[in-house]
């Protein structure tokens, strides 16, 4: 159950970061927003895959 909770918190954090940067910085720049969102998702995925084994399995 704690693994699900951690993954859920991670996904919520991802959404908050993406929406925050979209609203604060790139509201009217569609292509820059798309590129930045893809970059954020890739960074979050890299951290998730890197630390999944260290923290995900007790």
N, C-alpha and C positions, 0 to 999 in steps of 0.2 A: 504493500500500500504506500509506503514512503517513496518508492520509486515513481509511482504514478503521480504523487503529490509534487515531487521535485520536477518531473517532466512538465506537469501542468503549470507550475510556477515559471518554468523556463519559457514555455510558449507564451504565457501572459506577458512576461518581460519582453519577449521578442515583439509582440504586437504593440506594446506601449512604446518601445523605442521607434518602431517604424512609423506609427501614427504621430508620435511627437515630432519627429524630424520632418515628416510630410507637412504638418500644419505649421510648424515654426519656421522652416527654412525654404521649402520647395513647393509652396501652394500652387503657383502658376507656371511651374517649369516641369512639364510632363515627362520629357525624356530624361532629365536629370533625376527626377524622382524615381523613375523606373530603374535606372542604373544604380542609384543609391540603395533602393530597397533590395535589389538583387545582391548587392555587396553586403548589406547588413545580414541577410539571410545566410549567405555563404560564411560569414564570420561566425554567426551563432551556430551554424551546423558544424564548423570546424572545432569550436570549443566544446560543443556537445559530444562529438565523437572522440575528442581527445580526453575529456574528463569523465566520460560515461563509465569506463571501467574502474576508475579510481574512486568514485563516489557512489555509483549506481549499485554496486554489488558489495554488500556488507562484508 
